[in-house]
């Protein structure tokens, strides 16, 4: 479901799995049709964890801050 949501938002999605069943399940996301209401409901879910914080974009000499990246 979340893969389909991210793809519909034109977000790059790179699911990782070596398990054939999970790979097949991830591919099934191309057949999921989400309504506008579905998209909004998922977007409203709490976001309390990020696997990628973006800190590597804020190295010394870079003009980005974490606050700007996640605004």
ABEGO torsion letter per residue (X at the ends): XAAAAAAAAGBBBBBBBABAAAAAAAAAAAABBBBAAAAAAAAABBBABBABAGAAAABBGBABBAAAAAX
